[in-house]
C-alpha cells in the first residue's frame, strides 16, 4: 500500500514524523512524506521525502510601534489561511 503523509513542518528534524514514517515503512508499506521545509540532511530509511514549498513573500518587519504590532496580530488569522491554501496548492503540484 502507498502511504502519503503530509506535514506542515520540517520532515527530517521532527521526531514524531520520523517515528511514524519509519513504523509504517517497517510494516511493509511504501511511504512518501511531504513537508513544507527541508530540515537537516538525515534520510529516513525506506521513506521518500518530498518538499512542497509555496512561494514566500518576505518583507522587512520592524513593528516596534504597539499599534502596528496589534494590527499585525489581528491580521494573523488571514495570513494563516492564505499560507495554508498556498501549502495545499504546493502539495497538489508535488503529489498531484
C-alpha positions in Angstrom: 0.0 0.0 0.0 1.2 3.5 -0.8 1.0 5.9 2.2 1.5 9.7 1.8 2.0 11.7 4.9 1.6 15.5 4.6 3.1 17.5 7.4 3.4 21.3 7.6 6.7 21.2 9.3 10.3 20.1 8.7 10.3 16.4 8.0 13.7 15.1 8.9 14.1 17.1 12.2 10.6 16.2 13.6 10.9 13.1 15.8 7.2 12.3 15.6 7.2 12.3 11.8 10.3 10.2 11.7 8.9 7.7 14.1 5.6 7.2 12.4 7.1 7.1 8.9 9.6 4.5 10.0 7.0 2.3 11.7 4.7 2.4 8.6 7.6 1.6 6.3 8.7 -1.3 8.5 5.2 -2.6 8.3 5.8 -3.1 4.6 4.2 0.0 3.1 5.7 2.4 0.6 5.9 5.8 2.4 6.2 9.3 1.0 6.4 12.2 3.4 5.6 15.7 2.0 6.7 18.6 4.2 6.9 22.3 3.7 10.6 23.0 4.5 13.8 20.9 4.5 15.4 20.0 7.7 18.9 18.6 8.3 20.0 16.1 5.7 19.1 13.0 7.7 17.3 10.5 5.5 14.6 8.3 6.9 15.3 4.6 5.9 12.7 3.3 3.5 10.9 6.6 3.2 10.8 9.1 0.3 10.8 12.7 1.4 9.4 15.5 -0.8 9.1 19.2 -0.2 6.2 21.3 -1.2 7.3 24.9 -0.7 4.9 27.6 -1.6 6.4 30.8 -2.7 7.0 33.0 0.3 6.7 36.7 0.4 9.1 38.1 2.9 9.1 41.8 3.8 11.2 43.6 6.4 9.4 43.6 9.7 10.1 46.3 12.2 6.9 46.5 14.3 8.1 48.3 17.4 5.1 50.5 17.5 2.4 48.9 19.7 -0.4 49.8 17.3 1.3 48.3 14.3 2.0 45.1 16.3 -1.7 44.9 17.3 -2.7 45.3 13.7 -0.3 42.6 12.6 -1.6 40.3 15.3 -5.2 41.0 14.2 -4.3 40.1 10.6 -2.7 36.8 11.6 -5.8 34.5 11.0 -6.0 35.8 7.4 -2.3 35.2 6.9 -2.5 31.7 8.3 -5.4 30.8 5.9 -3.5 32.2 2.9 -0.4 30.3 4.0 -2.4 27.0 4.4 -4.1 27.4 1.0 -0.7 28.1 -0.6 0.7 24.9 1.0 -2.3 22.9 -0.2 -1.7 24.0 -3.8 2.0 23.2 -3.5 1.3 19.7 -2.1 -1.2 19.2 -5.0 1.5 20.1 -7.5 4.1 17.7 -5.9 1.8 14.8 -5.2 -0.6 15.5 -8.0 
